[in-house]
Amino acid sequence: MTEPVPSATHQHWAWRPDDTPPEGQRAALHRLASAIRGTIDLLVESDAPEEELLAAAEDAERLNQRLAAGPRGHTLWGFAEASTSGNPRAFFDSSPIGGKGNPIAAPVELRLVGDHVEGRAVFGIAYEGPPGHVHGGFVAAAFDEVLGMAQSSTGAPGMTGTLTVRYRRPTPLHTQLLFLGKVDRVEGRKIFTSATLHAGEILCAEAEGVFISVGTEHFRRLAEKSQEG
C-alpha cells in the first residue's frame, strides 16, 4: 500500500491569459490527460475482480505520488471557460468542458464558423445518466460553454446570467454530437444566445442563455485574490 499523497502547502496560483505553456510541456499534458480520460472510461466499464482493482488502485496511487513529488502550483494559461475571454480564439486547454489538458473534459471541441459556434463531442460511459445516454447536467454544461464562446464572439468577456435547456430526446453516448450556438441580439450589457444539440438528424436539446458583459478588470481582480490565497 502506498503512502497517502501529502497535502500541498507550497502551491501557488498564477493567471497568464495571453500566454501558452511551452509546446513540449503542452503536448505531454495532452497525452497524460488523454490517458487519464481513458482510464476513467475503462474504470467505469470495468467488471474486474477485487484483486485487479486493488492492483490498479496501487498503480494509480503511485502515479499520484510521482506527480506530488514534482513542482506544485497552478498556472492558468489562457482561460478555463470561453465566456470570460471575449475572444473565441483564445487558449482554453484547462476548460473542464473543452480542454484537452483537463482529463474530466469529454472534450467538447469548439470552433467559430462564420457567425456561429460549432461544438463536436463524443461522450463516453463516464458521462452516463439515463442508461446509454448522457447525463443532462453534462449536456447543460456543454451548452454553457458553447453559448459562452458565442457571446465571446462579440468581443465582450462576460458571465452566464441565465441558462435554459429544453431536453427533446435523450442524448446518446458514444455518438458524434453537434452543438450549434449563436448570438441572437445584444441589449446593453446583456448578450442573448441560443443553441441546439443534434445526434445525426435527431434534435436532442435546445438552449438559450443570457450573458452579462463584465470588464476584464473584474477577472483580473479575481485572479489577484486567488494569488493571495
C-alpha positions in Angstrom: 0.0 0.0 0.0 1.5 3.4 -1.0 1.5 6.3 1.4 -1.2 8.9 1.0 -0.5 11.9 -1.2 0.7 14.8 1.0 -1.3 17.9 1.0 0.3 20.7 -1.0 1.4 23.6 1.3 3.6 25.2 -1.3 1.1 25.7 -4.1 0.9 29.0 -6.0 -1.7 30.3 -8.4 -1.0 32.4 -11.4 -3.1 33.6 -14.4 -1.4 34.2 -17.7 -4.4 34.9 -20.1 -2.3 35.9 -23.1 0.3 33.1 -22.9 0.5 29.4 -23.7 2.8 26.8 -22.0 5.9 25.5 -23.7 4.9 23.3 -26.7 6.6 20.2 -25.3 5.0 20.5 -21.9 1.6 21.2 -23.5 1.9 18.1 -25.7 2.9 15.9 -22.7 0.0 17.3 -20.7 -2.4 16.5 -23.5 -1.1 12.9 -23.7 -1.3 12.4 -19.9 -4.8 13.9 -19.8 -5.9 11.7 -22.6 -4.5 8.6 -20.9 -6.3 9.5 -17.6 -9.5 10.2 -19.6 -9.2 6.6 -21.0 -8.6 5.3 -17.5 -11.8 6.9 -16.3 -13.8 5.3 -19.1 -12.2 1.9 -18.6 -12.8 2.0 -14.8 -16.5 2.9 -15.1 -16.9 0.0 -17.5 -14.7 -2.4 -15.7 -16.0 -5.6 -14.1 -12.6 -6.6 -12.9 -12.3 -8.8 -9.8 -11.2 -7.3 -6.4 -7.5 -8.2 -6.7 -7.3 -6.5 -10.1 -9.0 -3.4 -8.9 -6.7 -3.2 -5.8 -3.6 -3.6 -8.0 -4.8 -0.9 -10.3 -5.5 1.3 -7.3 -2.0 0.9 -6.1 -0.7 1.9 -9.6 -2.9 5.0 -9.5 -1.6 5.9 -6.0 2.0 5.5 -7.2 1.2 7.9 -10.1 -0.3 10.4 -7.6 2.9 10.1 -5.5 5.0 10.8 -8.6 3.1 13.9 -9.5 3.0 15.1 -5.9 6.8 14.8 -5.7 7.3 17.3 -8.6 6.8 21.0 -8.7 3.4 22.1 -7.5 1.3 25.1 -8.2 -1.3 26.1 -10.7 -0.7 28.3 -13.7 -3.9 29.1 -15.6 -2.7 29.6 -19.2 -5.4 31.4 -21.2 -8.9 30.8 -19.9 -10.8 28.0 -18.2 -14.1 28.9 -19.9 -14.9 30.6 -23.1 -17.3 33.2 -21.8 -14.7 35.1 -19.8 -12.2 35.5 -22.7 -14.1 37.8 -25.0 -12.1 36.0 -27.7 -13.4 32.7 -29.2 -9.8 32.0 -30.5 -8.2 32.3 -27.1 -6.5 29.4 -25.3 -8.8 27.0 -23.4 -6.7 23.9 -22.6 -7.8 23.8 -19.0 -11.5 24.1 -19.5 -13.4 21.3 -17.8 -15.7 21.1 -20.8 -13.4 21.5 -23.8 -9.9 21.5 -22.5 -7.6 18.8 -23.9 -5.3 19.3 -20.9 -8.2 18.6 -18.5 -8.9 14.9 -18.0 -12.5 15.4 -16.9 -13.4 17.1 -20.2 -15.0 14.9 -22.9 -13.7 17.1 -24.5 -16.1 19.3 -26.5 -14.2 20.7 -29.4 -15.3 24.2 -30.2 -14.6 26.5 -33.2 -16.1 29.7 -34.6 -17.5 29.1 -38.1 -18.8 32.3 -39.7 -21.4 33.8 -37.4 -21.9 30.7 -35.2 -20.0 28.3 -33.0 -19.7 24.6 -33.7 -19.1 22.1 -30.9 -18.4 18.5 -31.5 -18.1 15.8 -28.9 -18.4 12.1 -28.2 -19.4 11.4 -24.5 -18.1 8.2 -23.1 -19.6 5.9 -20.4 -18.3 8.2 -17.6 -21.0 10.7 -18.5 -23.9 8.3 -18.4 -27.2 9.4 -16.9 -30.2 7.5 -18.3 -29.0 4.1 -19.5 -26.9 4.5 -22.6 -27.4 8.3 -22.7 -25.6 11.4 -21.5 -26.4 12.9 -18.0 -28.5 16.0 -18.6 -26.2 18.0 -16.3 -23.3 17.5 -18.7 -25.5 18.5 -21.6 -26.3 21.7 -19.8 -22.6 22.3 -19.0 -21.7 21.8 -22.7 -24.4 24.3 -23.8 -23.0 26.8 -21.3 -19.5 26.6 -22.9 -20.9 26.7 -26.5 -23.0 29.7 -25.7 -20.1 31.3 -23.8 -17.9 31.1 -26.9 -20.8 32.5 -29.0 -21.1 35.5 -26.7 -17.3 36.0 -26.7 -17.5 36.4 -30.5 -18.9 39.9 -29.7 -15.6 40.8 -28.2 -17.0 41.3 -24.7 -16.0 39.0 -21.9 -18.9 38.0 -19.6 -20.5 35.5 -17.3 -23.7 33.4 -17.5 -26.7 35.2 -16.2 -29.3 32.6 -17.1 -29.2 29.3 -18.9 -32.4 27.5 -20.0 -32.2 24.0 -21.5 -35.1 22.1 -23.1 -34.4 18.4 -23.5 -36.2 17.0 -26.5 -34.7 13.5 -26.7 -32.2 11.5 -24.7 -28.7 12.3 -25.9 -26.8 9.1 -26.8 -23.4 8.1 -25.5 -20.6 7.0 -27.9 -22.1 9.1 -30.7 -20.8 12.1 -32.6 -22.8 15.1 -31.3 -23.0 18.5 -32.9 -23.7 21.7 -31.0 -24.6 24.9 -32.9 -24.6 28.2 -31.0 -25.1 31.8 -32.0 -25.7 35.3 -30.7 -29.3 36.4 -31.2 -29.1 40.0 -30.0 -27.3 42.4 -27.7 -29.1 44.8 -25.3 -26.7 46.9 -23.4 -24.7 44.6 -21.2 -26.9 41.6 -21.9 -26.0 39.2 -24.7 -28.8 36.8 -25.8 -27.7 33.5 -27.2 -29.2 30.2 -28.4 -28.0 26.8 -29.4 -29.1 23.3 -30.5 -27.7 19.8 -30.0 -28.1 17.1 -32.6 -27.1 13.4 -32.8 -27.2 13.0 -36.6 -30.7 14.2 -37.7 -32.2 13.9 -34.2 -32.7 17.1 -32.2 -31.7 16.2 -28.6 -31.8 19.5 -26.8 -32.1 23.3 -27.2 -30.8 26.0 -25.0 -31.0 29.8 -24.5 -28.5 31.8 -22.5 -28.2 35.4 -21.3 -24.7 36.6 -20.6 -23.8 39.7 -18.7 -20.8 41.6 -20.1 -18.1 42.0 -17.4 -15.0 44.1 -17.9 -11.6 42.3 -17.9 -10.6 44.1 -14.8 -13.2 42.1 -12.9 -11.5 38.8 -13.8 -8.1 40.3 -13.0 -9.3 41.1 -9.5 -10.5 37.6 -9.1 -7.1 36.3 -10.2 -5.3 38.6 -7.8 -7.5 37.3 -4.9 -6.6 33.7 -5.9 -2.9 34.6 -6.0 -3.2 36.0 -2.5 -4.7 32.7 -1.3 
